[in-house]
Amino acid sequence: MEEVTKQTKLLLDAQDNIVFLTNFSKIVEVNKKFLEFFNVSSYEDFLSTKKSIVSQFKEDKRFFNKAIVDTDSHWILEIQKLTEADRVVKMENKDGEDRIFTVTIDDYENKKEHFVISLTDITSLKEKSNLLEYQASHDQLTGLFNRQKFNDIFLKEIKRDKRYDNALSIIVFDIDNFVDLNNEFTKETCDNVLKDIAQIIINSVREHDIVVRWATEKFLILLPQTKVPGANKVAQKILESIQEHKFSNISKEITTSFGISKLQEEDNDISILKRVEEALAKAKNEGINRIVCN
């Protein structure tokens, strides 16, 4: 056990980012970058002057901060609810300088018990070109990746799947009868529907899944290391969550239709996207509010 702990510490210390291991009750390990940032010799030394790591997140409306965290909820779960673009915190370093970090959360073993938290310093990016960077890669309404960013990722994932047989699956879905919603309700109300659905998707997928706003009312989810049955479970969860969700100023039920497909050996980026779109079209033709796997 001591040897495993030593190896874990060496691995953490090799990282360029601030990294720490935590569960819902406490941080159990921190790396060298963490200690250097706060100018402490150990995590126990850190706790002698600081209440917690979340207490160091500065109150700033542009970022996730301690004022957002309700006393009855855990900050990790709260930040996981946010889009990738909003998982940003600001902290003061040992020299009194404000630094800005993106937060990456890895749910170890997917049990929501142990987490690896990584803080990547993007202060320079924020100051110089963060807005342009996000505009280039994210949909501005929902905060999800846009198609341009997806194109950058997709071919890499296909190559990885073909090399390691990673079972890459794709979900494409859209909102049924969205034109009718646009005709009946205001643009602001419809925009809020799209933002709510984006949040539902984020809450339904894993950290490393890729979520894209594919078109006005259409979304795409890229699921590495996921076979069709697993993708179907994700789609079912999203479909049911949207049906049960109470959308502001919408008196009618909102439903969605899904197409699912898995990358085959002979597939390329065009063929699998065509097949998953055909699955979505079939779901529409069969009466909407359903999932079709192709």
C-alpha positions in Angstrom: 0.0 0.0 0.0 2.9 2.3 0.9 4.5 1.6 -2.5 1.2 2.4 -4.3 0.9 5.7 -2.4 4.5 6.6 -3.3 3.9 5.8 -7.0 0.7 7.9 -7.0 2.5 10.8 -5.5 5.3 10.6 -8.1 2.7 10.5 -10.9 0.9 13.6 -9.5 4.1 15.5 -9.0 5.0 14.9 -12.7 2.0 16.9 -13.8 2.3 20.5 -14.9 -1.1 21.3 -13.6 -2.3 21.6 -10.0 -3.7 18.2 -9.3 -5.3 16.7 -6.2 -7.3 13.6 -5.2 -10.5 14.0 -3.3 -13.7 12.4 -2.1 -16.8 14.0 -0.7 -15.3 14.4 2.7 -11.7 15.6 2.1 -8.7 15.9 -0.1 -6.5 12.9 0.2 -3.5 13.8 -1.9 -2.1 16.9 -3.6 0.8 17.3 -6.0 3.9 19.5 -6.0 2.3 22.2 -8.1 -0.5 22.6 -5.5 2.1 23.1 -2.7 4.1 25.6 -4.8 1.1 27.6 -5.7 0.0 28.1 -2.1 3.6 28.1 -0.7 2.9 25.3 1.8 4.9 22.3 2.7 2.0 19.9 2.9 -1.8 19.7 2.6 -2.0 19.8 6.4 0.1 23.0 6.3 -2.5 24.4 3.8 -5.4 23.6 6.1 -3.7 25.4 9.0 -4.5 28.7 7.3 -7.2 27.8 4.7 -10.6 26.4 5.3 -10.8 24.4 2.1 -9.8 24.5 -1.5 -13.2 25.8 -2.5 -12.8 28.7 -0.1 -9.9 29.9 -2.3 -12.2 30.3 -5.4 -12.6 34.0 -5.6 -16.1 35.6 -5.8 -16.3 36.8 -9.4 -19.5 36.6 -11.5 -17.5 35.5 -14.5 -16.3 32.3 -12.8 -17.4 29.5 -10.6 -16.9 30.7 -7.0 -17.6 29.8 -3.4 -20.8 32.0 -3.3 -22.4 29.7 -5.9 -22.0 26.6 -3.7 -25.0 25.8 -1.6 -24.1 24.5 1.9 -26.2 21.3 1.2 -24.4 20.4 -2.0 -20.8 19.4 -2.9 -18.9 21.8 -5.1 -17.7 19.0 -7.4 -21.2 18.0 -8.3 -22.1 21.7 -8.8 -19.2 22.3 -11.2 -20.0 19.1 -13.1 -23.4 20.6 -13.9 -21.7 23.4 -15.8 -20.7 23.5 -19.5 -17.0 23.0 -20.2 -16.8 26.7 -21.0 -18.0 27.7 -17.5 -15.8 25.3 -15.5 -13.4 28.1 -14.6 -12.2 29.4 -11.2 -9.9 32.2 -10.1 -7.5 31.8 -7.2 -4.7 34.0 -5.6 -1.2 32.5 -5.6 1.5 32.9 -3.0 2.6 36.2 -4.5 -0.9 37.7 -4.2 -1.5 37.4 -8.0 -4.9 36.3 -9.4 -4.6 33.2 -11.6 -7.4 31.7 -13.7 -7.9 27.9 -14.1 -10.0 25.6 -16.0 -11.3 22.6 -13.9 -11.2 19.1 -15.2 -12.9 16.4 -13.0 -12.2 12.7 -13.5 -14.7 10.5 -11.6 -12.4 7.6 -10.7 -14.2 4.3 -11.4 -17.4 6.2 -12.2 -18.7 5.7 -8.7 -19.0 9.4 -7.7 -16.8 8.5 -4.7 -13.2 9.5 -5.7 -12.2 12.3 -8.0 -9.0 13.4 -9.7 -9.2 17.2 -10.0 -6.9 19.0 -12.4 -6.5 22.9 -12.5 -5.0 24.2 -15.7 -3.7 27.8 -15.6 -5.2 29.7 -18.5 -4.6 33.2 -17.2 -2.7 34.3 -20.3 -5.3 32.8 -22.6 -8.1 34.6 -20.7 -6.2 37.9 -20.8 -5.2 37.8 -24.5 -7.5 35.6 -26.6 -9.9 33.6 -24.4 -13.0 35.2 -26.0 -11.8 34.5 -29.5 -10.7 31.0 -28.5 -14.1 30.1 -27.1 -16.0 31.7 -29.9 -14.0 29.6 -32.4 -14.8 26.3 -30.6 -18.0 26.7 -28.7 -21.6 27.5 -29.5 -22.3 30.8 -27.8 -25.9 30.1 -26.8 -25.4 26.7 -25.1 -21.7 26.6 -24.3 -21.4 23.2 -26.1 -18.7 22.5 -28.7 -19.6 23.7 -32.2 -19.2 21.7 -35.4 -15.8 23.2 -36.2 -14.5 21.9 -32.9 -16.1 18.6 -33.5 -14.4 18.3 -36.8 -11.1 18.8 -35.1 -11.8 16.0 -32.6 -13.7 13.5 -34.8 -11.0 12.3 -37.1 -8.6 11.8 -34.2 -11.3 9.7 -32.4 -11.8 7.6 -35.5 -8.1 6.9 -35.8 -8.0 6.0 -32.1 -10.9 3.7 -32.4 -9.5 1.8 -35.5 -6.2 1.4 -33.8 -7.4 0.3 -30.3 -10.9 -1.0 -31.1 -12.4 1.5 -28.7 -16.1 1.0 -29.7 -16.8 4.6 -30.8 -20.6 5.4 -30.9 -22.5 8.4 -31.9 -25.9 9.8 -30.9 -27.7 12.4 -32.9 -31.0 13.8 -31.7 -33.2 16.8 -32.2 -36.3 18.4 -30.7 -39.5 17.2 -32.2 -41.7 19.9 -33.9 -39.3 22.7 -33.0 -40.7 24.9 -35.7 -44.0 24.8 -33.9 -42.3 25.9 -30.7 -40.7 28.8 -32.5 -44.0 29.9 -33.9 -45.8 29.7 -30.6 -43.2 31.0 -28.2 -40.7 33.9 -28.1 -37.1 33.5 -29.2 -36.0 34.0 -25.6 -38.2 31.1 -24.4 -36.9 28.8 -27.2 -33.3 29.8 -26.5 -33.9 28.8 -22.9 -35.2 25.4 -24.0 -32.0 24.9 -25.9 -29.9 25.9 -23.0 -31.8 23.7 -20.6 -31.4 20.7 -23.0 -27.7 21.4 -23.3 -27.4 21.2 -19.5 -29.4 18.0 -19.4 -27.0 16.4 -21.8 -24.0 17.5 -19.8 -25.5 16.0 -16.7 -26.1 12.7 -18.6 -22.7 12.0 -20.1 -19.2 11.3 -18.9 -16.4 13.9 -18.6 -14.6 12.6 -21.7 -17.7 12.4 -24.0 -18.0 15.1 -26.7 -21.2 17.1 -26.8 -21.9 19.3 -29.9 -24.6 21.6 -30.9 -25.0 20.2 -34.4 -27.7 22.5 -35.8 -30.4 24.8 -34.4 -32.3 22.2 -32.5 -30.0 19.2 -33.1 -27.3 17.8 -30.9 -24.6 15.3 -31.4 -22.8 13.2 -28.7 -19.6 11.3 -29.4 -19.1 8.4 -27.0 -15.6 6.8 -27.0 -15.4 3.3 -25.5 -19.1 2.8 -25.8 -21.0 0.1 -27.6 -24.5 0.6 -29.0 -26.3 -0.7 -25.8 -24.4 1.8 -23.7 -25.2 4.6 -26.1 -28.8 3.6 -26.0 -28.9 3.9 -22.2 -27.5 7.4 -22.5 -30.1 8.4 -25.1 -32.9 6.9 -23.0 -31.7 8.9 -20.0 -31.6 12.1 -22.0 -35.0 11.4 -23.6 -36.7 10.8 -20.3 -35.0 13.7 -18.6 -36.2 16.1 -21.3 -39.8 14.7 -21.0 -39.8 15.2 -17.3 -38.1 18.6 -17.3 -40.2 21.7 -16.5 -39.2 24.3 -19.1 -39.9 27.9 -18.2 -42.9 29.4 -20.0 -43.6 26.2 -21.9 -47.0 24.6 -21.2 -46.6 21.6 -23.5 -44.5 18.5 -23.3 -41.2 18.6 -25.3 -40.1 15.4 -26.9 -37.0 14.4 -28.8 -36.0 11.7 -31.4 -32.7 9.9 -31.5 -30.4 8.1 -33.9 -27.6 5.9 -32.8 -24.7 4.2 -34.6 -21.3 2.6 -33.9 -18.2 3.1 -36.0 -17.7 0.0 -38.1 -14.4 -1.2 -39.5 -15.2 0.0 -43.0 -16.5 3.4 -41.8 -15.0 6.8 -42.3 -16.3 10.1 -40.9 -18.8 10.6 -43.7 -20.3 7.1 -43.7 -21.0 6.9 -40.0 -22.5 10.4 -39.8 -24.8 9.4 -42.8 -25.9 6.2 -41.0 -26.7 7.9 -37.7 -28.6 10.7 -39.5 -30.6 7.9 -41.3 -31.4 6.4 -37.9 -32.7 9.8 -36.7 -34.8 10.1 -39.8 -36.3 6.7 -39.2 -37.1 7.7 -35.6 -39.0 10.7 -37.0 -40.8 8.7 -39.6 -41.9 6.1 -37.1 -43.7 8.6 -34.9 -41.1 10.8 -33.1 -40.2 10.6 -29.4 -38.2 7.4 -29.9 -34.7 6.0 -30.3 -33.5 4.1 -33.4 -30.2 2.3 -33.6 -28.6 1.7 -37.0 
